[in-house]
Amino acid sequence: MISALRSLLERRAQPLPDHIRRPVLGLTTVGLIAAVLWAWRTADFAISDLRWGPVIALALIAAPASLVLKAAEFIVAARIAGQSPTRRTAAETAVVSSAANLLPLPGSLLVTARALSEGGVSYGGAVAASAIPGLAWLGATGLVGGTAIVAEGAVLLGIAVIAAGAVALAGAASMFAATAPATGRIRLGAAVLVVEIAWLLTSGLRFVLAAAAIGLDLTFTQALVLSVAGAASVAIGFVPGGLGVREALIAALSPLIGLDVDAGLILGVVDRVVWLAVLGVAALSLAAIQPSVRVRKENS
């Protein structure tokens, strides 16, 4: 069944022409602006109520760090596929794949796989290489976030999240063993784990800063509990990018850490607005810069 799916994906692979890439970035920017407006309108919260120090830190440090890690995630996926992408390619793919999460999933996975397939790898191989970091992220989030949930007192829920994370991590390990090149495999596997754990920790920092922006004190352990909401919204995958679902899950988890449901919802929206605004700025910047060579073949 897996081989049949890979064969189908390979037959469907179509490289994206160069003259289409820039319009895609332009449309991405428009979509991100619309998403920012949607997210803010869902929050019953005035701009005057915000604490601007944490907002600035969120916009200038934490959110850009997440974008850098998204680019690093693409780079490790490309290494698994035997490619060496340019910085421009990694940055562009990070922005567009993040924006693709506003579409029905697996939007981000398909954008990353498309970028890798343009470098010469089969589409089935590109999908496998792209899925490995994502599964590793789900696994790390499940293990760490589940442990944080247990620490906050919801033992049964925490154990269930830990078990789900273990399954995802085992899936990532299995796909990595079948896909990754033999040379430098240990170093590459370590790079995948470092990037995904760094993404998880940065997500926690974003929640801490978003909470501070609305006048709440949130410990890092509590922030890791909320990080499970992001992973769950991706895993659900039935709605565009978890729009509304992620915030609802954050609100649902908030009582576990002593927050009101309304406070959790606003916290999630603040984080979403700043993240989308940073993506919009990045998309505008990339659209204004002349594209360079996108992918270099390994050892070419």
C-alpha positions as CSV (number, residue, x, y, z in Angstrom):
1,M,0.0,0.0,0.0
2,I,2.8,2.4,0.9
3,S,4.6,1.6,-2.4
4,A,1.4,2.2,-4.3
5,L,0.9,5.6,-2.6
6,R,4.5,6.6,-3.4
7,S,4.1,5.6,-7.0
8,L,0.9,7.7,-7.3
9,L,2.7,10.7,-5.8
10,E,5.6,10.3,-8.1
11,R,3.3,10.3,-11.2
12,R,1.6,13.4,-9.9
13,A,4.8,15.4,-9.3
14,Q,5.0,18.6,-11.3
15,P,7.8,21.1,-10.8
16,L,6.6,24.6,-10.1
17,P,7.7,27.0,-12.8
18,D,10.0,29.8,-11.8
19,H,7.6,32.5,-13.1
20,I,4.9,31.2,-10.6
21,R,7.0,31.4,-7.5
22,R,6.8,35.2,-7.0
23,P,3.0,35.4,-7.5
24,V,2.7,32.6,-4.9
25,L,4.6,34.7,-2.4
26,G,2.4,37.6,-3.2
27,L,-0.8,35.6,-2.7
28,T,0.8,34.2,0.5
29,T,1.2,37.7,1.8
30,V,-2.4,38.7,1.1
31,G,-3.6,35.5,2.8
32,L,-1.5,36.2,5.8
33,I,-2.9,39.7,6.2
34,A,-6.4,38.4,6.0
35,A,-5.6,35.7,8.6
36,V,-4.1,38.3,10.9
37,L,-7.4,40.3,10.7
38,W,-9.4,37.2,11.3
39,A,-7.4,36.2,14.3
40,W,-7.6,39.5,16.0
41,R,-11.3,40.0,15.4
42,T,-11.9,36.7,17.3
43,A,-10.4,38.1,20.5
44,D,-12.4,40.3,22.7
45,F,-9.4,42.3,23.7
46,A,-8.4,45.9,23.1
47,I,-4.9,46.9,21.8
48,S,-4.6,49.4,24.6
49,D,-4.8,46.5,27.1
50,L,-1.6,44.9,25.7
51,R,1.8,45.1,27.4
52,W,4.1,46.1,24.6
53,G,7.4,44.9,25.9
54,P,6.4,41.2,25.7
55,V,4.7,41.9,22.3
56,I,7.9,43.4,20.9
57,A,10.0,40.4,22.2
58,L,7.5,38.0,20.7
59,A,7.6,39.8,17.3
60,L,11.3,40.5,17.1
61,I,12.8,37.4,18.9
62,A,10.6,34.4,19.5
63,A,8.5,34.4,16.3
64,P,11.5,35.0,14.0
65,A,13.3,32.3,15.8
66,S,10.4,29.9,15.0
67,L,10.7,30.9,11.3
68,V,14.5,30.3,11.4
69,L,13.8,26.8,12.9
70,K,11.2,26.2,10.2
71,A,13.9,26.9,7.6
72,A,16.3,24.6,9.5
73,E,13.6,21.9,9.5
74,F,13.4,22.1,5.7
75,I,17.2,21.9,5.5
76,V,17.4,18.7,7.5
77,A,14.5,17.2,5.4
78,A,16.5,18.1,2.3
79,R,19.6,16.5,3.7
80,I,17.6,13.3,4.3
81,A,16.6,13.5,0.6
82,G,20.3,14.0,-0.4
83,Q,20.0,17.6,-1.3
84,S,21.8,20.8,-0.2
85,P,19.3,23.7,-0.4
86,T,20.3,27.4,-0.7
87,R,19.4,29.8,2.1
88,R,16.9,31.4,-0.2
89,T,15.2,28.1,-0.9
90,A,15.0,27.3,2.8
91,A,13.6,30.7,3.8
92,E,11.1,30.8,1.0
93,T,9.9,27.2,1.8
94,A,9.7,28.1,5.5
95,V,7.4,31.0,4.8
96,V,5.2,29.4,2.2
97,S,4.9,26.1,4.0
98,S,3.9,27.9,7.2
99,A,1.3,29.9,5.3
100,A,0.1,26.7,3.7
101,N,-1.1,25.6,7.1
102,L,-3.9,28.1,6.5
103,L,-5.1,25.7,3.9
104,P,-6.5,22.2,4.6
105,L,-3.7,20.0,5.8
106,P,-1.3,18.6,4.9
107,G,-0.5,22.0,3.3
108,S,2.9,22.5,4.9
109,L,3.9,18.9,4.1
110,L,2.9,19.3,0.5
111,V,4.8,22.6,0.0
112,T,8.0,21.1,1.5
113,A,7.6,17.9,-0.5
114,R,7.1,20.0,-3.7
115,A,10.3,22.0,-3.0
116,L,12.3,18.8,-2.5
117,S,10.8,17.2,-5.6
118,E,12.0,20.2,-7.7
119,G,15.5,19.3,-6.6
120,G,15.3,15.9,-8.4
121,V,14.1,13.5,-5.7
122,S,11.0,11.4,-6.4
123,Y,7.8,12.8,-5.0
124,G,7.3,9.7,-2.8
125,G,10.8,10.2,-1.4
126,A,10.2,13.9,-0.9
127,V,7.0,13.2,1.1
128,A,8.9,10.7,3.3
129,A,11.8,13.1,3.9
130,S,9.4,15.9,4.7
131,A,7.3,13.8,7.1
132,I,10.2,12.7,9.3
133,P,10.8,16.1,11.0
134,G,7.1,16.6,11.4
135,L,6.6,13.3,13.1
136,A,9.7,14.0,15.2
137,W,8.1,17.3,16.3
138,L,4.8,15.6,17.1
139,G,6.8,13.0,19.1
140,A,8.8,15.5,21.0
141,T,5.8,17.6,21.8
142,G,3.9,14.5,23.0
143,L,6.6,13.3,25.3
144,V,7.6,16.7,26.7
145,G,4.1,18.2,26.7
146,G,2.6,15.1,28.1
147,T,5.1,15.1,30.9
148,A,4.2,18.7,31.7
149,I,0.5,17.8,31.8
150,V,1.3,15.0,34.3
151,A,3.3,17.5,36.4
152,E,0.2,19.8,36.4
153,G,-1.9,17.0,37.8
154,A,-3.8,15.6,34.8
155,V,-2.1,12.2,35.0
156,L,-4.4,10.2,32.6
157,L,-4.4,12.8,29.9
158,G,-0.7,13.3,30.2
159,I,-0.1,9.6,29.9
160,A,-2.3,9.5,26.8
161,V,-0.3,12.4,25.2
162,I,3.0,10.7,26.1
163,A,1.8,7.5,24.4
164,A,0.8,9.4,21.3
165,G,4.1,11.1,21.2
166,A,6.0,7.8,21.5
167,V,4.1,6.4,18.6
168,A,4.9,9.5,16.4
169,L,8.5,9.3,17.4
170,A,8.7,5.6,16.6
171,G,7.2,6.4,13.2
172,A,9.8,9.1,12.6
173,A,12.6,6.7,13.5
174,S,11.3,4.0,11.3
175,M,10.9,6.3,8.3
176,F,14.3,7.8,9.0
177,A,16.0,4.3,9.0
178,A,14.4,3.5,5.7
179,T,15.0,6.9,4.0
180,A,18.1,8.7,5.3
181,P,21.5,8.3,3.6
182,A,24.0,5.9,5.2
183,T,26.7,8.5,5.4
184,G,26.4,10.9,8.4
185,R,23.2,9.2,9.5
186,I,23.8,9.7,13.3
187,R,24.7,13.4,12.9
188,L,21.6,13.9,10.6
189,G,19.3,12.2,13.1
190,A,20.7,14.3,15.9
191,A,20.1,17.4,13.8
192,V,16.4,16.5,13.3
193,L,15.9,16.0,17.1
194,V,17.8,19.3,17.9
195,V,15.7,21.3,15.5
196,E,12.4,19.9,16.7
197,I,13.2,20.2,20.4
198,A,14.3,23.8,19.7
199,W,11.0,24.4,17.9
200,L,9.1,23.1,20.9
201,L,11.1,25.2,23.4
202,T,10.6,28.3,21.2
203,S,6.9,27.6,21.1
204,G,6.9,27.5,24.9
205,L,8.7,30.9,25.0
206,R,6.1,32.3,22.6
207,F,3.3,31.3,25.0
208,V,5.1,32.8,28.0
209,L,5.6,36.1,26.1
210,A,2.0,36.1,24.8
211,A,0.7,35.5,28.3
212,A,2.9,38.4,29.6
213,A,1.5,40.6,26.9
214,I,-2.0,40.2,28.3
215,G,-0.8,40.5,31.9
216,L,-0.6,36.8,32.9
217,D,2.3,35.0,34.6
218,L,2.9,31.7,32.9
219,T,5.7,29.3,33.9
220,F,7.6,27.4,31.2
221,T,6.1,24.1,32.3
222,Q,2.6,25.5,31.9
223,A,3.6,26.9,28.5
224,L,4.7,23.4,27.4
225,V,1.2,22.1,28.4
226,L,-0.3,24.6,25.9
227,S,2.2,23.5,23.2
228,V,0.2,20.3,23.0
229,A,-2.6,22.3,21.5
230,G,-0.5,23.2,18.4
231,A,0.5,19.6,17.8
232,A,-3.1,18.4,18.3
233,S,-4.5,20.9,15.8
234,V,-1.9,19.8,13.2
235,A,-2.7,16.1,13.9
236,I,-6.5,16.7,13.6
237,G,-6.0,18.2,10.1
238,F,-9.7,18.6,9.2
239,V,-9.8,22.4,9.1
240,P,-7.6,25.1,7.6
241,G,-4.4,25.3,9.7
242,G,-6.2,24.7,12.9
243,L,-7.8,28.2,12.5
244,G,-10.0,28.4,15.6
245,V,-9.2,24.8,16.6
246,R,-5.8,25.6,18.0
247,E,-7.2,28.5,20.0
248,A,-10.0,26.3,21.2
249,L,-7.6,23.6,22.3
250,I,-5.5,26.1,24.1
251,A,-8.6,27.4,25.9
252,A,-9.5,23.8,26.8
253,L,-6.1,23.1,28.2
254,S,-6.0,26.4,30.1
255,P,-7.9,25.2,33.3
256,L,-5.2,22.5,33.7
257,I,-2.7,25.3,34.4
258,G,-5.0,27.6,36.4
259,L,-6.1,29.9,33.6
260,D,-9.6,30.9,32.7
261,V,-10.8,29.6,29.3
262,D,-11.2,33.2,28.0
263,A,-7.7,34.1,29.0
264,G,-6.4,31.0,27.2
265,L,-8.3,31.9,24.1
266,I,-6.9,35.5,24.0
267,L,-3.4,34.2,24.7
268,G,-3.6,31.9,21.7
269,V,-5.0,34.7,19.5
270,V,-2.2,37.1,20.5
271,D,0.4,34.5,19.6
272,R,-1.3,33.7,16.3
273,V,-1.6,37.4,15.3
274,V,2.1,38.1,16.0
275,W,3.2,34.9,14.2
276,L,1.1,35.6,11.1
277,A,2.4,39.3,11.1
278,V,6.0,38.1,11.1
279,L,5.2,35.6,8.3
280,G,3.7,38.4,6.3
281,V,6.7,40.7,6.7
282,A,9.0,37.8,5.7
283,A,6.8,37.0,2.7
284,L,6.9,40.7,1.5
285,S,10.7,40.7,2.0
286,L,11.2,37.5,-0.1
287,A,8.8,38.7,-2.8
288,A,10.9,41.9,-3.1
289,I,14.2,40.0,-3.4
290,Q,15.3,38.5,-6.7
291,P,15.3,34.7,-6.4
292,S,18.7,33.0,-6.6
293,V,19.5,29.4,-7.5
294,R,17.1,27.3,-5.5
295,V,18.7,23.9,-4.9
296,R,22.1,22.4,-5.3
297,K,22.5,18.7,-5.7
298,E,24.6,17.1,-3.0
299,N,28.2,16.5,-4.2
300,S,27.6,18.4,-7.4
